[in-house]
Amino acid sequence: MEGIAGCAITGGAIAIAGYTARKIYCRLTECCEDISADIAGLQAALRWRVFGQHLVSQTVLKALVGHLNDESPNKALAISFNGWTGSGKNFVSKIIAEHIFKKGMKSNYVHLIIATHHYPHQSDVEIYKRQLRDLVERSVSKCPRSMFIFDEMDKMPLGLVDVLKPYLDYHPPGAGKIDFRQSIFIFLSNTGGTYHCLSKFYFKRSTGLLLSNVTVICKILDSVYKRLMCQ
């Protein structure tokens, strides 16, 4: 009995030590299970650091808070910012990342994809599809709260974003081996130069809030990805 009790105590001590070591590690670095959004800080940053876009700030904040506070959302959160260079798309994305992830844009759970850098050639679109699919699935399997920021959406090879549809659709709890419902997708498009048809297909059934410089539509691409074509 004493031997059994001694083993139990030793095992418990090891478990506690392991838990403590994990907490210390997460405090010093970052861990997916410890992601805790600073909602109050995000609200203040959007209010005081984003100028002339009050409706944008309100809409983005409402969508993010609703998604982050929902332990079991039906879909991933998708936000689209369309506007000229300098309209604040990247800045707002940076603010969002800073208030959800400890390391902000440098977090291992934040993935910035720039079209002209990562996917420059239309002829390689099939290769890019495999790469993008692998990135999303591998990242979300490691951390369900992963964030993906797609910059220069208007320069993406045609057909590439089709691979995102399964990750953005409605998923009942327990569906599939990887749960994409907590992930966040942010799409940035400079539609000022060449008005890509992406601006038309983004989230037609969602909020559809259209502003002069930025289009912000929250929640999922419901019917948008039926066809990646200008209608």
Secondary structure, 3 states (H helix, E strand, C coil): CHHHHHHHHHHHHHHHHHHHHHHHHHHHCCCHHHCCCCHHHHHHHHHHHCCCCHHHHHHHHHHHHHHHHCCCCCCCEEEEEECCCCCCHHHHHHHHHHHHCCCHHHCCCEEEEEHHHHCCCHHHHHHHHHHHHHHHHHHHHHCCCCEEEEECHHHCCCCHHHHHHHHHCCCCCCCCCCCCCCCEEEEEECCCCCCCCHHHHCCCCCCCEECCCCEEECCCCCCHHHCCCCC
